[in-house]
Amino acid sequence: MKKIFALCLLVLLTGCAVPKIAPTKHLVITWEAMPGWTTDNHAAAIPAFLRSCEKIREQNKWRHICAAAAALPKNVDDDTARLFFEKYFMPQQLLQKDNSEIGLVTGYYEPLLQGALQPSARYQYPIYARPDDLLTIELGVAYPSLQKRKLRGRLANGKIIPYHSRADINGESNPLAGHELLWVDDKVALFFLHIQGSGLVQLPNGDIIGVGYTDQNGHVYLSIGRLLAQRGDMELEDVNLFSIRQWLEQNPQRADELLHSNPSYIFFTRRDAVAEGPIGSLGVTLTPERSLAVDNEKITLGAPVWLDTVMPDDGKTPLQQLMMAQDTGGAINGDIRADVFWGRGTRAEKMAGLMKTHGRLYVLIPKADLNINKPE
């Protein structure tokens, strides 16, 4: 009965059959074949890995690895850190279904918005908390293969229907009234806050409040940058955070229509530990330039991932370093797809805003999983 109910919900809310999740292709390689492996500052990756261990260390395959990482000296050198990863892991290159090895790498950061605790003529755009009427259906209860899939909706006249879209939420009916956390002074900045998933809000008295992702309305994310390119408003290769902002500023009469074309909407919760940074989907604090958002149906959260791409500001300098899969995102879907967390501040905004590079991903798999030289 539960399976029939979940299937009916799926058809009702998405209008499609139960999806089949195809496994990502992996190619086991040697450390010598890893591009740039010996050039990284491996010691800088250890604190980020220890944060992953906060959530995964109780799992059998991670227990001894996390214990070994915790036993490393605090001032561990790069060679020792590199040898640690080589001892306990083997690299696997991710491949597309057609065996190609290149995917898309983007970036995100923690923006700073101007806001207030109460609305006013200046601060009129609300940041919403998770609404009480948002229903979440865990499909894994009925379908183990859909363990990480969720459906969201709401009850109306005894029926479950899709939740309010972005256009509905921003419309005159104001369906989320009473769920405001804060108000900000820039609707475009608020839209990009939704894309980043977390941020900071500075109050008029100078105090700063952190806000982080808590849930989503269930609608599929649509890239407004790609839509602008499809409409011929700009070339796809020119689309980035800054070019989209410029277009919105130059076309205020069309801004709402473009923003509302992305029906996905994010709900937030307040964060007290502003200084520590945002919390990713794994449930740990993200580390600038070491945390990676991934498709968690392709890469296990908590796992180390070797990134091979280029710096976004010049498109030439290699960016080859060890990252930790600690976050997800509505637009981060696919076999080879990643989003680099750059942190906060001007440089982070620049790097994240410009990043749209091609790259390769290599997941570090515990040797115990591969039955290779299982550690004692």
C-alpha positions in Angstrom: 0.0 0.0 0.0 2.9 2.4 0.8 4.4 1.7 -2.6 1.2 2.5 -4.4 0.7 5.7 -2.4 4.2 6.9 -3.1 3.9 6.1 -6.8 0.6 8.0 -6.9 2.3 11.0 -5.2 5.1 10.9 -7.7 2.8 10.9 -10.7 0.7 13.6 -9.2 3.6 16.0 -8.3 5.9 15.4 -11.1 3.8 14.0 -13.9 6.3 11.3 -14.8 7.1 7.7 -14.0 9.4 6.6 -11.1 12.9 7.4 -12.3 15.6 4.8 -12.6 19.0 6.0 -11.3 21.8 4.9 -13.5 25.1 4.2 -11.7 28.0 6.5 -12.5 30.9 4.9 -14.3 34.2 4.6 -12.4 37.6 3.8 -13.7 40.1 2.7 -11.1 43.5 4.4 -11.8 46.9 4.7 -10.1 48.1 7.7 -8.1 50.7 8.4 -10.8 47.9 8.9 -13.3 46.2 11.5 -11.1 46.9 14.9 -12.8 48.8 17.2 -10.4 48.4 14.8 -7.4 51.8 15.5 -6.0 51.5 19.3 -6.3 48.7 19.9 -3.9 49.0 21.3 -0.3 47.6 18.0 1.1 47.9 19.1 4.7 45.3 21.8 4.0 42.8 19.1 3.1 43.1 17.2 6.5 40.9 19.7 8.5 38.2 19.5 5.9 38.4 15.7 5.9 38.1 15.7 9.7 34.9 17.7 9.3 33.6 15.0 7.1 34.5 12.5 9.7 32.2 14.2 12.2 29.3 12.6 10.2 30.7 9.5 8.6 33.1 8.1 11.2 30.5 5.7 12.7 30.2 3.9 9.4 32.3 0.7 9.2 34.2 1.7 6.1 35.2 5.1 7.5 35.8 4.2 11.2 39.5 3.2 11.0 40.3 5.9 8.3 38.8 8.7 10.4 40.6 7.4 13.5 43.9 7.5 11.6 43.2 11.0 10.4 42.4 12.2 13.9 45.8 10.7 15.1 47.8 12.8 12.6 49.7 15.6 14.2 48.1 19.0 14.0 51.0 20.4 12.2 51.1 17.5 9.7 53.3 18.2 6.6 52.1 17.8 3.0 54.1 14.6 2.4 52.7 12.9 5.4 49.1 14.0 4.6 49.5 12.8 1.0 50.8 9.4 2.2 47.8 9.1 4.5 45.4 9.4 1.6 47.5 7.0 -0.5 47.5 4.4 2.3 43.8 4.3 2.9 42.3 5.1 -0.6 42.4 4.3 -4.2 41.4 6.9 -6.9 38.5 6.3 -9.3 37.9 8.6 -12.2 34.3 9.4 -12.9 33.1 9.0 -16.5 30.0 10.1 -18.3 27.7 7.5 -19.7 29.4 7.9 -23.1 32.8 7.3 -21.4 33.8 10.9 -21.8 35.7 12.4 -18.8 34.9 16.1 -18.9 32.1 17.8 -16.9 31.0 21.2 -15.7 32.6 22.8 -12.6 31.0 26.0 -11.1 31.5 27.9 -7.9 29.4 29.3 -5.0 30.1 31.6 -2.1 28.6 33.2 1.0 27.1 36.6 0.0 26.5 39.5 2.3 23.1 41.2 2.1 21.8 44.3 3.8 18.7 43.7 5.8 16.5 44.3 8.9 14.4 42.5 11.4 11.3 44.4 10.4 10.1 45.5 7.0 10.2 49.1 5.8 10.2 51.1 2.7 13.9 50.1 2.1 13.7 46.5 3.5 10.7 45.0 1.7 11.9 41.6 0.4 11.5 38.8 2.9 13.7 35.8 3.6 11.3 33.0 4.5 11.6 30.2 7.1 10.3 26.8 6.2 6.5 27.1 6.0 4.4 24.9 8.2 2.3 23.5 5.3 5.2 22.2 3.3 5.0 18.4 3.0 8.0 16.2 2.4 7.6 12.6 1.1 10.6 10.3 1.5 10.5 8.0 -1.5 13.1 5.6 -0.1 10.5 4.3 2.4 8.7 2.6 -0.5 11.6 2.4 -3.1 15.0 1.6 -1.7 16.6 2.6 -5.0 15.2 6.1 -4.4 16.7 6.4 -1.0 17.9 10.0 -1.6 14.8 11.2 -3.5 12.1 13.4 -1.9 8.9 14.9 -3.1 7.4 18.1 -1.7 3.9 19.5 -1.9 1.0 20.8 0.2 -2.6 19.8 1.0 -5.5 21.7 -0.6 -9.1 20.5 -0.4 -7.9 17.1 0.8 -5.5 16.6 -2.1 -1.7 16.8 -2.3 -0.7 19.4 -4.9 2.7 21.0 -5.9 3.9 23.6 -3.5 3.8 27.3 -4.3 6.3 28.3 -7.0 8.5 31.4 -6.9 6.0 33.5 -8.8 3.3 32.4 -6.4 5.3 33.1 -3.3 6.2 36.6 -4.6 2.7 37.3 -5.8 0.0 39.5 -4.3 -1.7 36.6 -2.4 1.4 36.4 -0.2 0.9 32.8 0.8 3.9 32.7 3.2 2.9 35.7 5.3 4.0 35.2 8.9 7.1 33.0 8.0 9.5 35.9 7.5 12.9 35.6 9.1 14.4 38.9 7.8 13.8 41.5 5.2 16.5 42.7 2.7 16.7 45.6 0.4 17.6 44.0 -2.9 15.4 41.4 -4.7 18.2 40.4 -7.1 20.7 39.8 -4.2 17.9 37.7 -2.5 17.5 35.7 -5.7 21.2 34.9 -5.8 21.2 34.1 -2.1 18.7 31.3 -3.0 21.2 30.0 -5.6 24.2 30.1 -3.1 22.1 28.4 -0.4 23.5 30.4 2.6 24.7 33.9 3.4 25.1 36.8 5.8 22.7 39.7 6.5 24.0 42.9 7.9 21.5 44.8 10.0 21.4 48.7 10.2 23.2 48.6 13.5 26.1 46.6 12.0 25.2 43.3 13.5 25.5 40.3 11.1 23.1 37.4 11.1 23.8 34.1 9.2 21.1 32.3 7.3 21.4 28.8 5.9 19.4 26.4 3.7 16.7 24.5 5.5 14.4 23.3 2.7 13.1 23.8 -0.8 9.7 24.1 -2.4 10.1 21.0 -4.6 10.1 22.7 -8.0 13.0 21.9 -10.4 15.7 24.5 -10.6 15.9 26.5 -13.9 19.0 28.5 -14.8 18.0 32.0 -15.7 21.4 32.4 -17.3 20.8 29.6 -19.7 17.3 31.0 -20.4 18.8 34.4 -21.3 21.1 32.6 -23.7 18.3 30.6 -25.3 16.3 33.9 -25.8 19.3 35.5 -27.5 19.8 38.1 -24.8 23.4 37.1 -24.3 25.9 34.5 -25.5 26.0 31.3 -23.4 29.8 31.7 -22.9 29.3 35.2 -21.5 26.8 34.1 -18.8 28.0 34.5 -15.3 26.9 36.1 -12.0 28.0 39.5 -13.0 26.6 39.5 -16.6 23.2 38.4 -15.2 23.2 41.1 -12.6 24.0 43.7 -15.3 21.2 42.5 -17.5 18.7 42.7 -14.7 19.8 46.2 -13.8 19.5 47.3 -17.5 16.1 45.6 -17.9 14.2 46.3 -14.7 10.8 46.0 -16.5 11.7 42.4 -17.4 13.4 41.5 -14.1 10.5 39.9 -12.3 9.5 37.8 -15.3 13.0 36.4 -15.6 13.4 35.7 -11.9 10.1 34.0 -11.7 11.0 31.7 -14.6 13.0 29.8 -12.0 10.1 28.2 -9.9 12.5 26.7 -7.3 12.5 28.5 -4.0 14.7 28.1 -0.9 13.7 28.4 2.7 16.2 29.4 5.4 17.0 29.1 9.0 19.1 31.5 11.1 22.7 30.6 12.0 24.2 31.9 15.2 27.8 30.8 14.5 28.4 33.3 11.7 32.2 33.2 12.1 32.4 29.5 11.3 30.7 29.6 7.9 27.7 27.8 6.4 26.6 24.3 7.0 26.6 22.0 4.0 24.2 19.1 3.2 26.5 16.7 5.0 25.8 18.7 8.2 29.3 20.0 8.7 30.8 23.5 8.4 32.1 24.1 4.9 35.8 24.9 4.3 36.6 27.6 1.7 38.3 26.1 -1.4 38.2 22.6 0.1 34.4 21.9 0.2 32.6 20.7 -2.9 28.9 20.4 -3.7 28.2 17.3 -5.7 25.3 15.2 -7.0 25.0 12.8 -4.0 23.4 10.1 -6.2 26.8 10.0 -7.9 29.3 10.8 -5.2 28.9 9.8 -1.5 28.8 12.8 0.8 31.9 13.0 3.0 34.2 11.4 0.4 37.5 13.0 -0.7 37.3 14.1 -4.4 40.3 15.2 -6.5 39.4 18.1 -8.7 41.2 18.8 -12.0 40.2 22.0 -13.6 41.5 25.6 -14.1 41.2 28.8 -12.2 38.0 30.8 -13.1 39.7 34.2 -13.3 42.1 33.4 -16.1 40.9 30.0 -17.4 44.5 28.8 -17.7 46.1 28.3 -14.3 45.6 24.7 -13.2 43.3 24.2 -10.2 44.2 20.7 -9.0 43.5 19.9 -5.4 41.8 17.6 -3.0 38.3 18.6 -2.0 35.6 17.1 0.2 32.1 16.2 -1.0 30.1 18.0 1.8 27.3 19.7 0.0 24.6 19.4 -2.7 22.6 21.9 -4.8 19.5 22.1 -6.9 21.6 22.7 -10.1 24.3 20.2 -9.2 23.2 17.1 -11.1 25.0 14.8 -13.3 27.8 12.2 -13.6 30.6 14.8 -13.6 29.3 17.9 -11.9 30.7 19.9 -9.1 30.4 23.3 -7.3 33.4 24.7 -5.5 32.8 26.6 -2.3 35.0 29.7 -2.3 34.1 31.2 1.1 33.1 34.8 1.7 34.4 38.2 0.7 35.3 40.0 -2.5 37.6 37.3 -3.9 35.2 34.5 -3.2 32.4 36.4 -5.0 34.7 37.0 -8.0 35.9 33.4 -8.2 32.4 31.9 -7.7 30.7 34.4 -10.0 33.1 33.7 -12.9 33.5 29.9 -12.4 32.1 27.9 -15.3 35.0 25.6 -16.3 35.4 22.1 -17.6 37.1 19.6 -15.4 37.6 16.0 -14.3 36.6 14.4 -11.0 38.3 11.5 -9.2 36.7 10.0 -6.1 38.9 8.6 -3.4 37.4 5.2 -2.5 38.4 3.4 0.7 40.6 0.5 -0.1 38.4 -1.7 2.1 35.5 -1.1 -0.3 37.7 -2.4 -3.1 39.3 -5.3 -1.1 42.7 -3.8 -1.9 45.3 -4.1 0.9 42.6 -3.7 3.6 44.2 -1.7 6.4 44.7 -3.5 9.7 
